Amino acid sequence: MFSEIYYIVRSQTDGRYLIARPNAESSGYLLLFREHFDALSYLNTHAAEVANRFAVESLPGTQLGNLLKRWGFSGVGMVTDPLIPKVEFMQHS
């Protein structure tokens, strides 16, 4: 997981990352995409009217842990199918 490149979606207005909250008590899971085009497909399918307000950024796996700690995320949500969407949640320890 650490040697891969992931893609994340970030708001251009306030700099926040696109997250999922499967339950109200969690601080959120950072959504990760394996390909740049998967992140774009997700935005265009589920938020077409505001997709132009977001940017897709690359994130080396080596920086993932630090990002999760800095922003206080509960873990990651790996988007395996951006159109449905199908997400696998993994808790950060």
C-alpha positions, -999 to +999 in steps of 0.1 A: +000+000+000+029+024+007+046+020-026+016+029-047+003+063-059-033+072-049-056+099-061-076+121-037-101+148-043-097+183-028-119+213-027-104+243-045-124+267-023-115+256+012-088+230+007-108+202+024-105+166+012-135+145-001-144+121+027-171+096+036-188+094+070-204+059+072-215+068+107-220+101+124-195+094+152-165+090+130-143+118+119-145+106+083-126+084+059-105+099+032-116+087-002-088+072-022-089+063-059-064+040-077-066+060-110-069+097-118-098+090-142-117+071-114-117+102-093-130+123-122-157+097-130-168+097-093-171+135-094-189+137-127-213+109-117-222+120-082-215+158-082-216+170-117-230+204-108-200+212-085-173+190-100-154+221-113-149+232-077-127+202-070-092+191-080-077+156-082-043+153-066-018+124-065-007+111-031+023+087-027+014+059-003+044+069+019+026+102+028-008+086+035-002+079+072+009+115+079-021+129+060-045+108+081-029+119+113-027+156+104-063+158+094-076+133+121-093+110+097-106+076+110-091+058+080-094+055+043-122+045+019-108+028-012-132+035-040-132+003-061-161+013-084-167+051-088-200+047-107-220+027-081-200+038-058-184+008-041-161+017-012-140-005+010-134+012+044-101+006+063-095+020+098-062+037+106-045+025+137 
